[in-house]
Every structure is written in C-alpha cells, then in structure tokens.
Amino acid sequence: MELGGALESSSLVELTLRRLRHEILSGAFAPGERLVEEHLTQRFGTSRAPLREALRQLAEQGLVEHLPRRGARVAELSAADSDELFALRHVLERHAVQAAFAQPGAANLAGVTSAWQLMAEAARAGDAFVENNAHQRFHVEVVALAGQRHLLLAFEPVILKLQLLMAANLRLESEQRDADEGVARHRRLLDALATGDLQTILGALDGHGARTYIG
C-alpha cells in the first residue's frame, strides 16, 4: 500500500514537472514572473506537495529561482550571465570536437543528425517547445561525440540553464527572421561535422554565433 502511494506521488511530481516546464519554455510564463503556488495548484489540479517538489527540481535545472519569503519565480538571467554561459558552452563544445576529431575520420553522427531532424520537423510544425528541446539535444549530442563522461556531466547543467535563452531565441527568430534560419544554421554545423575535418568544424562552430542573435 505504501509502495503504491509512493509511486502515485512520484507520478504526480513528474506530471507537474513536465507541465510546468512546458509552460515556462513555451512562453506561458515569462522570465521573472512569480509562480504562485495557489494559482498553480488550481491550474494543474494538483496539491502543494508535488508542486513544491517540481519547483525544487526546476530550480536545480536553472529554470526557476526561489526568493526568500517571496516564493518562486521563473529564472531571469542578466546579460552578463547570458554572455558567460554562452562563452562557457562554446569553450566546452570546442574542447569536445577537438577531442572527437583529433584524428581525421568520420564520427558517428547519428545522435546529432536525429536531433537536427527533430528540430527541423518541429520548426515546420511551429512547435517551439519541441524545437527548443531538440536544440538542447543537438548541442548535447555534439559534446557527446568526444566520448568523455565528465565533459558531458560538466556541459549538461550549462545547456539546461541556457534553455530559457534558447526559447527566447526561437521566439525572436520566428518574429524577426525566416522560420527556417535556426534550422539552417544548425544544418551548416552538422555538415561541417560530417566532413570530419577539425579545422572546418572549428570554423563552423566559431561561426555558429549563438550570442549574436539574442535580442
């Protein structure tokens, strides 16, 4: 009986976590917006316990901030934070491809290609949430090419914190640019990876320029 209750509680936390994460990354809640427990329990039809655990996990992922005596809010990164995180992402990705392509030859790009395909499909469907997740997965798969577990463990929290900014990028691109621009930019990086030539890849990575299209 106790086991069943624990499983039910875990399922409620997971469901609440997915729904709240979806709403944050799809723009239903803006960066800096307060997350009022009473409103959220009514909105999601859940109790406070699974909601608080979901908020705790989202805070660990960098999507939510807890404020002393003021509850929780959607995380809001400063321009300096954004610059630092994008620079750190770039350093880690450069290190990863240098390790992966130290010797000429083809790498297994199945994971990167699959992520790009999902990103392209989501862009065509206008699904910003799925596109953002695929965008995150694309960059994780690039770093995974190095086959270095600790490098990947160092990279994952950086890319998680950047998800809010990636979501903002995608919204800006849909408003200000061709909807396919983000997909095309990642295709150019994928094509460079497919050459197996380190200098070509580093040039494409340097030109990827994530920070240059933040509004």
KEZASE-431202 format. One line per 8 residues: number of its first residue (from 1); for each residue x, z, y of N, C-alpha, C, O. Coordinates in pm, whole numbers, plus 50000, padded with zeros to 5 digits. Example, Ala and Ser with C-alpha at 12.3 -4.5 7.8 and 13.67 -1.06 7.14 Angstrom:
residues 2
1	51319/50780/49431/51230/50780/49550/51320/50780/49670/51424/50846/49668; 51285/50708/49775/51367/50714/49894/51290/50787/50003/51341/50804/50114
end
This chain:
residues 215
1	50084/50000/49879/50000/50000/50000/50087/50000/50125/50063/49927/50221; 50190/50086/50120/50281/50092/50235/50357/49962/50253/50382/49919/50365; 50394/49899/50139/50466/49773/50147/50379/49666/50212/50426/49589/50295; 50252/49661/50171/50162/49563/50230/50146/49582/50379/50139/49485/50454; 50140/49710/50422/50129/49737/50565/50252/49693/50640/50243/49642/50751; 50370/49712/50579/50494/49671/50643/50501/49520/50657/50544/49468/50760; 50457/49449/50552/50458/49302/50558/50361/49252/50664/50391/49157/50736; 50245/49316/50673/50146/49275/50773/50200/49297/50914/50184/49212/51001
9	50266/49413/50934/50324/49442/51064/50432/49341/51100/50440/49295/51214; 50517/49306/51001/50623/49209/51023/50565/49073/51060/50617/49004/51148; 50457/49035/50993/50393/48906/51021/50336/48903/51161/50344/48801/51229; 50278/49015/51206/50222/49021/51340/50331/49010/51446/50313/48944/51548; 50443/49074/51419/50556/49064/51513/50604/48919/51521/50625/48867/51630; 50620/48854/51405/50669/48717/51402/50572/48623/51472/50614/48534/51547; 50442/48641/51449/50342/48556/51514/50344/48577/51665/50342/48480/51741; 50349/48703/51708/50353/48733/51850/50480/48678/51914/50477/48624/52025
17	50592/48693/51843/50720/48641/51892/50714/48490/51913/50757/48441/52017; 50662/48418/51814/50656/48272/51825/50566/48229/51940/50600/48138/52015; 50450/48294/51954/50356/48254/52059/50411/48283/52198/50398/48202/52290; 50474/48400/52213/50527/48436/52344/50647/48349/52379/50661/48305/52493; 50732/48324/52282/50847/48236/52305/50801/48096/52343/50858/48034/52433; 50699/48047/52275/50645/47915/52304/50595/47909/52448/50621/47811/52519; 50524/48012/52492/50467/48009/52627/50575/48020/52734/50565/47959/52840; 50679/48097/52705/50789/48108/52802/50862/47974/52815/50887/47928/52926
25	50894/47913/52701/50973/47789/52704/50891/47666/52739/50948/47562/52774; 50759/47676/52731/50676/47563/52772/50633/47574/52917/50566/47486/52970; 50672/47686/52983/50645/47699/53125/50519/47773/53160/50485/47782/53279; 50446/47828/53062/50324/47904/53092/50359/48031/53171/50282/48076/53255; 50476/48087/53142/50528/48199/53219/50655/48153/53289/50746/48099/53225; 50662/48175/53417/50776/48128/53497/50890/48229/53493/50866/48348/53473; 51015/48184/53513/51127/48278/53524/51099/48384/53630/51058/48352/53742; 51122/48510/53595/51098/48620/53688/50958/48677/53682/50932/48782/53741
33	50867/48610/53613/50728/48657/53608/50717/48781/53520/50775/48787/53411; 50641/48881/53567/50621/49004/53491/50535/48976/53368/50442/48896/53371; 50569/49045/53259/50495/49034/53134/50422/49166/53113/50479/49262/53062; 50295/49169/53152/50215/49292/53149/50158/49312/53009/50085/49227/52959; 50191/49423/52948/50151/49447/52809/50000/49438/52790/49953/49376/52695; 49925/49498/52879/49779/49496/52865/49724/49354/52863/49636/49321/52784; 49776/49271/52952/49730/49132/52957/49773/49055/52832/49697/48974/52779; 49894/49081/52785/49945/49007/52670/49875/49047/52541/49849/48961/52456
41	49843/49175/52525/49771/49215/52403/49634/49149/52399/49586/49112/52292; 49570/49136/52514/49441/49067/52519/49456/48918/52495/49376/48857/52424; 49558/48861/52552/49581/48717/52540/49611/48676/52395/49562/48574/52348; 49691/48759/52326/49733/48724/52190/49651/48794/52083/49668/48767/51964; 49560/48884/52125/49477/48953/52028/49556/49041/51934/49531/49043/51814; 49653/49114/51989/49738/49199/51907/49748/49337/51969/49701/49359/52081; 49809/49430/51898/49827/49566/51950/49962/49575/52023/50039/49479/52026; 49988/49690/52081/50109/49706/52161/50236/49709/52075/50341/49662/52118
49	50227/49765/51953/50347/49782/51871/50415/49648/51838/50534/49634/51865; 50343/49549/51780/50410/49420/51754/50451/49348/51881/50551/49277/51882; 50375/49365/51989/50411/49302/52116/50544/49358/52167/50631/49283/52210; 50558/49490/52162/50682/49551/52211/50802/49510/52128/50911/49489/52182; 50783/49498/51997/50893/49454/51912/50928/49308/51943/51046/49271/51946; 50827/49224/51966/50852/49084/52002/50928/49076/52133/51020/48996/52147; 50889/49157/52230/50957/49159/52360/51102/49206/52344/51192/49154/52410; 51124/49305/52254/51260/49352/52230/51347/49241/52173/51461/49223/52215
57	51293/49166/52077/51370/49058/52016/51396/48945/52116/51504/48886/52116; 51299/48915/52200/51319/48812/52301/51422/48856/52405/51494/48773/52460; 51429/48986/52430/51532/49037/52521/51671/49018/52460/51766/48987/52531; 51683/49038/52329/51810/49015/52260/51851/48868/52269/51970/48837/52272; 51752/48778/52273/51781/48635/52281/51806/48589/52424/51842/48473/52447; 51786/48678/52522/51811/48643/52661/51694/48579/52732/51710/48528/52842; 51576/48579/52670/51459/48516/52732/51375/48616/52811/51294/48575/52894; 51393/48745/52786/51314/48850/52851/51410/48957/52901/51513/48983/52840
65	51374/49018/53013/51451/49129/53068/51361/49252/53079/51245/49241/53117; 51414/49368/53045/51342/49494/53062/51392/49562/53189/51512/49578/53208; 51297/49601/53274/51331/49664/53400/51293/49812/53395/51184/49845/53348; 51380/49901/53441/51348/50044/53439/51218/50075/53512/51202/50042/53630; 51126/50138/53441/50997/50182/53496/50910/50067/53548/50810/50091/53615; 50948/49944/53518/50868/49830/53566/50828/49735/53454/50771/49629/53481; 50858/49770/53331/50817/49686/53219/50912/49570/53196/51032/49581/53218; 50856/49458/53151/50937/49341/53115/50901/49221/53202/50792/49215/53260
73	50993/49129/53211/50967/49003/53282/51044/48892/53213/51138/48917/53137; 51005/48769/53240/51079/48653/53191/51215/48653/53258/51225/48673/53379; 51319/48630/53181/51455/48632/53234/51472/48528/53345/51412/48421/53342; 51554/48562/53439/51582/48473/53552/51732/48475/53576/51789/48578/53612; 51797/48360/53556/51941/48352/53572/51976/48304/53712/51912/48213/53766; 52077/48365/53769/52125/48322/53900/52203/48191/53886/52236/48149/53775; 52232/48128/53999/52312/48005/53996/52450/48033/53937/52505/47950/53865; 52506/48151/53970/52637/48187/53916/52630/48207/53765/52719/48164/53692
81	52523/48272/53718/52504/48288/53574/52496/48152/53505/52557/48130/53401; 52419/48061/53565/52400/47928/53507/52532/47854/53498/52564/47796/53394; 52608/47856/53606/52738/47787/53607/52829/47844/53499/52896/47770/53427; 52831/47978/53488/52918/48042/53391/52878/48006/53248/52964/47978/53164; 52748/48007/53220/52701/47979/53084/52726/47833/53046/52768/47805/52934; 52700/47741/53139/52724/47600/53109/52874/47573/53091/52914/47495/53005; 52956/47640/53172/53101/47623/53157/53147/47678/53022/53232/47618/52955; 53092/47792/52982/53128/47851/52853/53082/47761/52739/53155/47743/52641
89	52963/47706/52750/52915/47613/52647/53011/47496/52634/53045/47454/52523; 53055/47443/52747/53143/47327/52746/53277/47360/52680/53330/47281/52602; 53332/47477/52712/53460/47517/52654/53448/47529/52502/53534/47481/52428; 53341/47592/52456/53322/47612/52312/53298/47479/52241/53346/47458/52130; 53223/47389/52304/53199/47258/52242/53327/47175/52236/53353/47108/52136; 53408/47180/52341/53536/47109/52338/53625/47162/52225/53687/47085/52152; 53630/47294/52213/53711/47353/52106/53659/47308/51970/53737/47279/51880; 53527/47304/51955/53467/47266/51828/53502/47122/51789/53540/47096/51675
97	53489/47029/51883/53516/46889/51848/53666/46866/51829/53706/46781/51749; 53749/46941/51901/53893/46929/51878/53929/46975/51738/54016/46916/51674; 53862/47080/51690/53886/47127/51554/53829/47030/51452/53890/47005/51348; 53711/46976/51480/53643/46888/51384/53710/46751/51372/53708/46690/51266; 53769/46703/51483/53825/46568/51484/53975/46568/51509/54030/46473/51565; 54040/46676/51468/54186/46683/51485/54255/46570/51410/54357/46519/51454; 54197/46532/51297/54245/46418/51221/54142/46306/51229/54023/46333/51217; 54185/46182/51249/54090/46071/51257/54005/46062/51131/54053/46089/51020
105	53882/46025/51149/53794/46010/51034/53653/46049/51069/53627/46114/51170; 53562/46007/50985/53421/46031/51010/53381/46171/50968/53422/46219/50862; 53302/46237/51052/53246/46367/51019/53103/46346/50970/53043/46241/50991; 53051/46447/50905/52912/46441/50859/52820/46473/50977/52809/46588/51019; 52756/46370/51029/52673/46385/51149/52524/46396/51117/52440/46376/51204; 52491/46428/50992/52350/46432/50952/52271/46532/51036/52160/46503/51080; 52328/46651/51057/52257/46753/51134/52239/46714/51279/52132/46733/51336; 52344/46660/51341/52336/46617/51481/52235/46503/51495/52155/46501/51588
113	52241/46408/51403/52150/46292/51408/52006/46335/51391/51918/46287/51462; 51981/46427/51297/51845/46476/51275/51791/46546/51399/51674/46528/51435; 51875/46625/51465/51833/46693/51587/51801/46593/51698/51704/46608/51771; 51885/46490/51709/51860/46387/51812/51729/46313/51784/51652/46286/51876; 51704/46280/51659/51581/46210/51623/51458/46293/51657/51359/46242/51709; 51465/46424/51628/51354/46513/51662/51335/46520/51813/51222/46524/51862; 51446/46522/51886/51440/46525/52031/51373/46399/52086/51290/46406/52176; 51410/46283/52029/51352/46156/52074/51203/46150/52044/51124/46105/52128
121	51164/46195/51926/51022/46194/51889/50941/46287/51980/50830/46251/52023; 50995/46405/52010/50925/46499/52097/50913/46446/52239/50810/46465/52304; 51018/46378/52287/51013/46320/52421/50904/46213/52429/50830/46207/52527; 50895/46130/52325/50791/46027/52324/50652/46088/52321/50558/46033/52378; 50639/46202/52253/50509/46269/52241/50479/46358/52362/50367/46409/52375; 50577/46376/52449/50557/46462/52565/50552/46610/52531/50493/46688/52604; 50615/46649/52419/50614/46788/52375/50744/46855/52420/50845/46850/52350; 50740/46917/52537/50861/46975/52597/50915/47091/52515/51036/47111/52510
129	50826/47168/52451/50872/47282/52372/50955/47237/52253/51064/47289/52230; 50905/47139/52177/50978/47088/52061/51106/47018/52106/51210/47030/52041; 51099/46945/52217/51218/46878/52268/51326/46979/52305/51444/46957/52279; 51285/47089/52367/51382/47192/52405/51448/47253/52281/51569/47275/52279; 51367/47281/52178/51424/47336/52055/51521/47237/51990/51627/47276/51940; 51483/47108/51991/51572/47006/51934/51700/46994/52015/51807/46972/51960; 51688/47008/52147/51804/47005/52237/51900/47117/52200/52021/47096/52189; 51846/47237/52181/51929/47350/52141/51995/47321/52007/52115/47343/51990
137	51916/47273/51912/51969/47246/51778/52079/47140/51782/52178/47151/51710; 52063/47038/51867/52164/46933/51880/52300/46994/51913/52401/46962/51850; 52302/47083/52013/52429/47141/52056/52485/47237/51951/52607/47245/51934; 52398/47310/51883/52445/47396/51774/52508/47312/51663/52612/47350/51608; 52446/47198/51631/52499/47112/51525/52633/47051/51565/52719/47030/51479; 52652/47023/51693/52782/46972/51739/52890/47076/51713/52997/47044/51660; 52863/47200/51749/52962/47306/51728/52982/47333/51579/53093/47366/51536; 52877/47318/51500/52886/47342/51356/52979/47242/51287/53026/47268/51177
145	53006/47128/51351/53097/47029/51293/53235/47087/51266/53306/47041/51177; 53274/47189/51344/53407/47248/51327/53417/47327/51197/53527/47351/51147; 53303/47368/51142/53304/47446/51018/53365/47584/51035/53420/47641/50940; 53353/47639/51157/53410/47771/51185/53297/47870/51212/53229/47862/51314; 53279/47963/51120/53166/48056/51127/53168/48141/51253/53065/48159/51317; 53283/48194/51289/53290/48283/51404/53271/48206/51535/53216/48260/51632; 53315/48083/51538/53289/47999/51656/53139/47979/51674/53087/47989/51785; 53071/47951/51564/52926/47931/51571/52855/48060/51613/52760/48056/51691
153	52902/48173/51562/52843/48302/51600/52864/48331/51748/52779/48393/51812; 52976/48288/51803/53002/48306/51946/52918/48212/52031/52878/48245/52143; 52890/48092/51976/52818/47991/52052/52668/48017/52059/52606/47992/52163; 52610/48065/51952/52464/48075/51944/52400/48160/52055/52299/48118/52110; 52455/48279/52090/52393/48354/52200/52403/48283/52334/52317/48301/52420; 52507/48204/52353/52521/48128/52479/52410/48024/52489/52346/48011/52593; 52388/47950/52380/52287/47844/52384/52147/47903/52392/52057/47841/52449; 52126/48022/52334/51996/48087/52344/51966/48125/52489/51854/48104/52538
161	52065/48180/52558/52044/48218/52698/52019/48096/52786/51954/48107/52890; 52071/47982/52745/52054/47860/52825/51920/47791/52800/51888/47692/52867; 51839/47842/52706/51715/47772/52675/51619/47765/52793/51550/47664/52811; 51614/47871/52873/51526/47867/52990/51570/47758/53086/51486/47687/53143; 51702/47743/53104/51753/47639/53193/51733/47501/53133/51706/47405/53206; 51747/47490/53001/51721/47362/52936/51574/47322/52955/51544/47205/52980; 51484/47419/52942/51342/47390/52963/51318/47342/53105/51241/47249/53127; 51385/47407/53202/51372/47364/53341/51427/47224/53359/51370/47143/53432
169	51541/47194/53293/51599/47059/53299/51500/46954/53252/51480/46852/53317; 51439/46982/53138/51346/46885/53080/51226/46863/53170/51178/46750/53184; 51176/46972/53232/51061/46956/53322/51101/46874/53444/51025/46789/53489; 51221/46901/53499/51267/46826/53615/51286/46678/53581/51249/46590/53659; 51345/46653/53465/51369/46515/53425/51237/46440/53407/51228/46322/53441; 51135/46508/53354/51007/46442/53335/50940/46410/53469/50863/46316/53479; 50972/46491/53571/50913/46471/53704/50993/46374/53789/50936/46299/53868; 51126/46375/53775/51213/46304/53869/51284/46184/53808/51335/46099/53881
177	51288/46176/53674/51362/46069/53610/51280/46007/53499/51172/46054/53464; 51334/45900/53445/51273/45840/53327/51269/45942/53215/51367/46013/53192; 51157/45948/53145/51139/46047/53040/51243/46034/52929/51269/46131/52857; 51302/45915/52915/51399/45892/52808/51543/45921/52848/51635/45906/52767; 51565/45964/52974/51702/45982/53021/51776/46089/52942/51891/46069/52903; 51710/46203/52918/51775/46309/52841/51808/46265/52700/51915/46298/52648; 51717/46192/52638/51740/46140/52503/51856/46042/52504/51941/46046/52415; 51860/45955/52603/51968/45856/52611/52103/45923/52634/52203/45879/52578
185	52106/46027/52714/52231/46099/52740/52286/46159/52612/52407/46155/52587; 52199/46214/52529/52243/46273/52403/52277/46165/52301/52360/46187/52212; 52214/46049/52312/52249/45938/52223/52391/45891/52251/52464/45857/52158; 52430/45890/52377/52566/45848/52410/52668/45944/52350/52774/45901/52303; 52637/46073/52351/52728/46170/52289/52729/46153/52138/52835/46162/52075; 52614/46128/52078/52607/46105/51934/52687/45981/51895/52759/45982/51795; 52675/45874/51973/52750/45751/51945/52901/45776/51953/52978/45721/51874; 52942/45859/52050/53084/45891/52063/53132/45969/51941/53241/45944/51890
193	53052/46063/51894/53088/46140/51775/53103/46048/51654/53190/46069/51569; 53019/45946/51648/53022/45854/51534/53150/45771/51529/53185/45719/51423; 53220/45759/51642/53346/45683/51640/53456/45759/51566/53549/45699/51513; 53445/45891/51563/53548/45972/51500/53676/45983/51581/53773/46044/51536; 53678/45924/51700/53798/45924/51784/53789/46040/51883/53697/46046/51965; 53886/46132/51876/53880/46254/51955/53875/46227/52105/53795/46290/52175; 53956/46136/52156/53958/46111/52299/53827/46051/52349/53779/46084/52458; 53769/45964/52268/53638/45908/52304/53533/46017/52308/53449/46020/52399
201	53538/46107/52211/53440/46216/52204/53457/46312/52322/53358/46353/52384; 53581/46347/52353/53605/46438/52465/53560/46376/52596/53506/46444/52683; 53583/46246/52611/53538/46178/52732/53386/46181/52745/53333/46204/52853; 53316/46158/52633/53170/46162/52635/53120/46303/52662/53021/46322/52732; 53188/46402/52605/53148/46541/52626/53168/46581/52771/53083/46649/52829; 53280/46540/52830/53304/46570/52972/53200/46502/53061/53161/46556/53164; 53155/46383/53020/53056/46311/53098/52914/46355/53073/52821/46312/53143; 52895/46441/52973/52760/46486/52940/52699/46561/53058/52580/46548/53086
209	52782/46640/53126/52746/46694/53259/52616/46770/53269/52536/46742/53358; 52592/46867/53180/52463/46938/53181/52433/47000/53317/52318/46996/53363; 52533/47057/53382/52506/47129/53507/52472/47036/53622/52415/47079/53722; 52507/46908/53609/52488/46816/53721/52343/46777/53742/52310/46725/53848; 52256/46800/53644/52117/46759/53666/52023/46878/53675/51903/46864/53656; 52079/46997/53704/51995/47113/53733/51951/47104/53878/52034/47086/53967; 51824/47117/53903/51774/47109/54039/51779/47244/54109/51740/47254/54225
end
